[in-house]
Amino acid sequence: MINRIFLIRHASPNWDMPDIPYHIPPGPPLTAAGRREASQLGDFLNQEEVTLLYSSPLERCFHTATIAASCARARVEVHPGLGELQPGESHDRILSRIWAVFEFAIRTGRSAERVGLVTHGGTISVLLQALGMEADRLKHCSIFDHANPVPPAGVWRVEQSGTLQPWELRLAFIPGGGQI
């Protein structure tokens, strides 16, 4: 059985709201461009037959997930473990909370669901490393805004052909048809 999970970064939020903390709910909302990105993401997820999205509780992720889910005819569930990196939070703590959701998603995916995790660029970086991406490759991939390895509303497809096989990591979607 192939394990397949989609790691999805939220669409573009309004970065120009300094009075709204970025790392605690609700966080800044999506921009009009972000809503369009989320819709394009939904079309991609529909093609991939994704049926369930787990989302960070922050507004930019949840709104991305609900727009995309509407296009893909998928369900959305909030998982606090997918939240934004917190000031002073250790790498081990970040990995622990994100990995718990990832493993839950794998178990869910084994029951014929295609699952996506709608989260943040920093959490995706931590997961990619935990799934075997070498630091040099991660650095090479971190070319998007704020040195993220995925653009807003972009998707990494992670697949494993067997439990003892390495994870295959591939940037699978960039909104607006950018190069992959």
N, C-alpha and C positions, 0 to 999 in steps of 0.2 A: 504494500500500500504506500502511496506517495503522500507524504506530509507536505502541505502547501499552506502558507500563511502570507498575507499581504500586509506589509508595514507601510502605513499611510501617514504622511505628515498633513497637518491641518492646512487649510487654504489660507490665503493672505489676510491677516488681521489688520486693523487700524493701528499702525505703529505710532501715530501722532496723538496719543492719549496719555500723557505722562502722569495724570492724576489717577489712572487705573493701574494697579499692580499687575504686572505681566504674569507672575508665577502663582497667583492664588485666584480661586474662582470669585467672580466670573471671568476676569481678565478681559482684554479688549475684544470687541466683536469683529466679525468679518467685514471687509470692504465690499463694494459692488463687484470689483474684480475677483475677490475671494469667493463670492457667491457663484460667479461664472465658472471659476476653477472647480468648485465643488460639484457643479452640474456636469462638467466634462469628466471629472473623476467618476461620477455616478454612471456615465455611459461606459467607461472602461470597466468598472466593477460589474456592470450588467453583462458585458461581453465575457467576462471571466466567471460568470455565474456565482458571484459572491452573494451569500444569503444572510450573513450576520456580520454586523460591525460592532466591535467593542470600542468604546470611546473614552478618552480622558474627560473628566468633568468640566474642564474649562470651556467657556463659550465658543471659542474659535474651533475647537475640536468637535464639540457636540453639534454645532451648527453645520460644520462640514459634513459630519456623519449623517445628519438628518436630511440634508439636501441630496447627498450622494445616494443614501438609502432609498429615497423617494424615486430616483431615476432607476435604481437597480432592483427595486422591489425587495429590499432587504430589511431586516430588523436592526434596531440599535439598542445596545445596552451600555450603560455607563460603568466603568471600572476605575476606581480611584487610583489604582496602581499604575495607570497610564498617564498620570499627571505630569506636569512640567517639573523639570529639575528645580530643586529648592536650594536657596543659598545655604552653603555649609553642608549640604547633604553628601555623604561619602559615596564613592563609586560602588562599594559593596552594598550599601542600602538601596541605591538606585537600581542596581542589577537585581537584587532580591525581589523588590516589588514588581519590577517589569517582567522578570523571568516567571514569576508566579502566574501572571496573566497570560504570558506566552504559552506556558505549559497547559493552562486551562484551555486556551484556544486550540492547541494541538489535539487535546482530548475531544473537544467539541468537533473539530474538523474530521476526526475519525468516524463520527456518526453521520457522515455524508453532508455536512455543512461546509461551505467555503467561507472562511473567516478572514476579516480584515481588522487590524488594530489601528485606530485613528488616534494618533498621539503627536509628539513633538520631535523636532529634529535631534535634540540631545538624547532623548530616550531611544530613538532609532539608532543613533551612533553606538550607544551602549549595547543594544541588542545585536547589532551587526558584528561588533567585536566578540561578544559572547558566542555568536554562531560561527566564529572562525575567521572573520575578516582580519587580515593582518593590518597593523597600524599604518604601514606605508600606503597600502591600498585605500584605507579609510581616509587618510590625509589627501590622497590624490582625488578621491571622490567628493571631498568636502569643498565644493566649488560654488555652492549656491549661497543665497543671502545668509548672513550671519555665520558663514563657514559650515553650513549644514550639508550632509551627504545626500539630501533630497530637497527638491524645490517645494514651495507651497503646493499642496494637493498632489504631490508626487508619490510614487509607490515603488517600494522594493518588493519583489517576489522572492520568497525564501522557500526552497523545496528540499526535501530529503527523500531519497528513494527507498530507504530502509533505516531502521533505528540505529544501525551501526555505521551508516554511511555519513559522509560529511554533508553539511548544508551547502546547497548551491544558492548563491546570492546574486540577484540581477536587478538592476534598476529597470523597471518594467513600464513606467508611465510618467510622462512629464506633460502637464496641461499645455494646451496650445500647440501640441505637435512638435515640441522641441526634440532635438537629437537625443537618442539613447545609446 
